[in-house]
Amino acid sequence: MATFESVFADLLQNELEERLKIETLDEDENVVETEETNVIISNDVQWHPLNDDANSVGIVLRGGNETKSEVLDYDLNTLMLTATIFVKSNNIQRIISACNEIAAADNAVLKTLTVNGIEYNYKGIYSTPYVVGSPYELRTKSGTIKAINAIWAINISYSTKGIIEQPNAKLIINDTEYSVNYIARYEGASTLNSEPYQAEERKTLYYSPRSHTYTYHFVLQCVKNGLNTLQDKLERVIMGIDTVSSVSLKYYIGTSAATIPMQTWTISKVWEGGSAAIDIILSR
């Protein structure tokens, strides 16, 4: 029976092979020749990488240090994978570049993977691969080669039930809609406001419901000016360059969206610990 780790290993193998392809184009930019590199992934520590194909990329993928949720019937899993890469020393930069391309494209991106007919949502956090040691001689069936190793760590959160994606929300400021990105923290709250009263000849204090207060709190990691239109707008608001006459929150639950007009809002920017964040508190 397949495991999440084994299915992910097959996916990783295919993706690495695709990124390691070298295509030769003619003058019309048509592909006339494709050079492929075999990537072989195994969890067998007794396996001898590169023995059968000295030009391949051998990866020993070690996992097993998987943590489960402490909540009954809630399957939020964390899987820590360590890939030990074996490759000819003169090919090491190609494989490291391919790993970095995968990390840049897939890091913290919500994806799905089907294992034994069950669909999982998962999100991977990819480290930067690094070379360990120096080139060494490795005997293969075709002769002795100079090989080298690299280490690549991947931490994966996956679940069939747990929510691991960031909230899907937009802010409508002065009738202009902005996507809310780079969310580091989100909190939504509903508070019942009641008025206390005491019935005649009774010692018990009772509460009469009067209204609800709804509060929405976002913390956004700051990016450079020009990279995010919402943050550029909020920067101008904080500095007093732009004014805000109306704010609405458009929040998605699945594919359904609710647009909620706000009555009060507070927008601030904090610089702490070497990075900056924008803090947004909305209420109605």
C-alpha positions in Angstrom: 0.0 0.0 0.0 1.3 3.4 -0.9 2.1 6.0 1.7 2.0 9.8 1.4 5.8 9.8 1.5 6.1 7.3 -1.4 3.6 9.1 -3.6 5.3 12.4 -2.9 8.7 10.9 -3.8 7.3 9.8 -7.2 6.0 13.3 -7.7 9.3 14.9 -6.7 11.2 12.5 -9.0 9.1 13.4 -12.0 9.4 17.2 -11.3 13.2 17.0 -11.0 13.5 15.0 -14.2 11.4 17.6 -16.0 13.5 20.5 -14.7 16.8 18.7 -15.6 15.9 18.3 -19.3 18.2 20.1 -21.7 16.4 21.1 -24.9 18.2 22.0 -28.1 16.3 24.5 -30.4 16.7 25.2 -34.0 16.6 28.8 -35.5 12.8 28.8 -35.4 13.0 27.8 -31.7 11.6 24.4 -32.3 12.9 21.6 -30.1 15.1 19.3 -32.1 16.8 17.4 -29.4 16.2 16.7 -25.7 18.8 15.4 -23.2 17.2 13.8 -20.2 18.6 12.9 -16.8 17.3 10.0 -14.8 16.4 10.7 -11.2 16.2 7.7 -8.9 14.7 8.2 -5.4 14.9 5.4 -2.8 14.4 5.1 0.9 16.8 2.1 1.1 19.9 3.2 3.0 21.7 0.1 1.6 21.1 1.2 -2.0 24.2 2.1 -4.1 23.3 5.3 -6.0 24.8 5.9 -9.5 26.0 2.3 -9.7 23.9 1.4 -12.7 23.8 4.8 -14.3 26.8 7.1 -13.4 25.1 10.1 -15.1 21.9 9.8 -13.1 20.9 11.6 -9.9 20.5 9.3 -6.9 18.5 10.5 -3.9 18.1 8.7 -0.6 14.9 10.1 0.9 14.6 9.7 4.6 11.4 10.4 6.4 9.4 8.6 9.1 9.8 11.3 11.7 6.1 12.2 11.2 4.0 13.9 13.9 0.3 13.5 14.2 -2.5 15.6 15.7 -3.3 15.2 19.4 -7.0 15.8 18.6 -9.1 12.7 18.1 -10.2 12.1 14.4 -8.3 15.2 13.2 -5.6 14.3 10.7 -3.2 17.2 10.6 0.2 15.6 9.9 3.7 17.0 9.7 6.3 15.0 7.7 10.0 16.0 7.8 12.0 14.6 4.8 15.7 14.8 4.3 17.0 14.1 0.8 20.7 13.1 0.4 21.7 13.7 -3.2 24.3 11.7 -5.0 25.6 13.1 -8.3 28.7 13.5 -10.5 30.7 16.4 -9.0 30.5 18.3 -12.3 26.7 18.1 -12.4 26.1 19.3 -8.8 25.1 22.9 -9.8 22.5 21.7 -12.2 20.7 19.6 -9.6 21.0 22.3 -7.0 19.5 24.8 -9.5 16.6 22.4 -10.2 15.9 22.0 -6.5 15.9 25.7 -6.0 13.5 26.1 -8.9 11.1 23.7 -7.3 11.4 25.5 -3.9 10.7 28.9 -5.6 7.7 27.5 -7.4 6.1 25.3 -4.7 7.2 26.7 -1.3 4.1 27.3 0.9 1.8 26.6 -2.0 -1.3 24.6 -1.2 -1.5 21.5 -3.4 -3.4 18.2 -3.5 -2.1 14.6 -3.7 -4.1 11.4 -3.9 -2.9 8.4 -1.9 -4.8 5.1 -2.1 -7.9 6.9 -3.4 -7.8 9.5 -0.6 -7.2 13.2 -1.5 -4.9 15.2 0.8 -4.3 18.9 0.9 -0.6 19.6 1.5 1.9 22.4 1.8 5.7 22.0 1.6 8.4 24.2 3.1 11.6 23.7 1.1 15.1 24.5 2.4 18.0 25.5 0.1 20.0 22.5 -0.8 23.7 22.6 0.2 26.8 20.6 -0.7 28.4 18.5 2.1 32.0 17.4 2.0 34.3 17.3 -1.0 34.3 15.3 -4.2 35.2 11.6 -3.7 35.8 8.6 -5.8 32.8 6.3 -6.3 32.9 2.9 -8.1 30.2 2.2 -10.6 29.5 -0.5 -13.2 30.9 1.8 -15.9 34.0 2.8 -13.9 35.2 5.1 -11.1 33.7 8.6 -11.0 34.1 11.7 -9.0 30.9 12.1 -7.0 29.6 14.6 -4.4 26.7 14.9 -2.0 24.1 17.5 -1.2 21.4 17.8 1.5 17.9 19.0 0.9 15.2 19.3 3.6 11.5 19.4 3.0 8.9 19.8 5.7 5.3 18.9 4.7 2.0 19.6 6.4 -0.9 17.5 5.0 -4.4 16.6 5.9 -7.8 15.5 4.6 -9.7 17.7 7.1 -7.4 20.4 8.5 -7.3 23.9 7.0 -3.7 24.6 6.0 -4.3 27.3 3.4 -4.3 31.0 4.2 -7.6 32.9 4.3 -9.0 34.0 1.0 -10.0 37.6 1.4 -10.2 41.0 -0.3 -10.5 44.5 1.0 -12.7 47.0 -0.8 -11.3 50.5 -0.1 -13.2 53.5 -1.5 -14.9 51.1 -4.0 -11.6 49.6 -5.3 -11.0 45.9 -4.6 -7.6 44.6 -3.4 -6.5 41.0 -2.8 -5.2 40.4 0.7 -1.8 38.6 0.3 1.2 37.7 2.6 -1.1 36.9 5.5 1.0 36.0 8.6 -2.0 35.9 11.0 -5.8 36.3 10.8 -8.4 36.4 13.6 -12.1 36.8 13.3 -14.4 37.3 16.3 -18.1 37.8 17.1 -19.0 39.4 20.4 -22.5 39.6 21.9 -23.1 42.9 23.6 -25.6 42.6 26.5 -27.1 44.9 29.0 -27.3 43.7 32.6 -30.4 43.9 34.7 -31.7 42.5 37.9 -35.3 41.3 38.3 -37.3 42.6 41.1 -36.8 40.8 44.4 -34.2 38.5 42.8 -30.4 38.4 43.5 -29.5 37.0 40.2 -28.1 39.4 37.6 -29.5 38.8 34.1 -28.2 40.0 30.7 -30.4 41.2 27.8 -28.8 40.9 24.3 -28.6 44.2 22.6 -26.1 43.9 19.6 -23.2 42.1 18.1 -19.7 43.4 17.4 -17.7 41.7 14.6 -14.0 42.1 14.5 -11.5 41.0 11.8 -7.8 41.3 12.4 -5.1 40.7 9.7 -1.3 40.8 10.1 0.4 41.1 6.7 4.1 40.6 6.1 5.4 43.7 4.3 6.9 43.5 0.8 8.8 46.2 -1.2 6.9 49.1 -2.6 5.4 48.3 -6.0 5.0 44.6 -5.4 1.6 44.7 -3.8 -1.1 47.3 -4.6 -3.0 46.8 -1.3 0.1 47.4 0.8 1.1 50.4 -1.3 -2.4 51.8 -0.7 -2.2 51.2 3.1 1.2 52.8 3.3 -0.3 56.0 1.8 -3.2 55.8 4.2 -0.9 55.5 7.2 1.2 58.4 6.1 -1.9 60.6 5.6 -1.4 60.9 1.8 -4.7 59.1 1.0 -8.0 59.2 2.9 -10.4 56.3 3.4 -14.1 56.9 3.2 -15.3 53.3 3.2 -13.9 49.8 3.8 -15.6 46.4 3.2 -14.2 43.0 3.7 -14.9 40.4 1.1 -14.3 37.0 2.7 -14.5 33.6 1.0 -15.7 30.4 2.6 -15.0 27.8 0.0 -16.3 29.3 -3.3 -18.9 31.5 -1.6 -18.1 35.1 -0.7 -19.6 37.4 1.8 -19.1 41.2 1.6 -19.2 42.9 5.0 -19.2 46.7 5.3 -17.0 48.0 8.1 -17.8 50.8 10.5 -14.4 51.3 12.1 -10.9 50.4 11.1 -7.3 50.8 12.4 -4.3 50.4 10.1 -0.8 50.5 11.5 2.7 49.4 10.4 5.2 47.8 12.8 8.9 47.3 12.3 10.3 44.7 14.7 13.0 42.0 14.7 14.4 42.9 11.3 11.1 42.8 9.3 8.0 44.9 8.9 4.3 44.0 9.1 1.0 45.9 8.5 -1.7 45.4 11.2 -5.3 45.8 10.1 -8.2 45.8 12.6 -11.7 46.0 11.1 -15.0 46.0 13.0 -18.7 46.6 12.6 
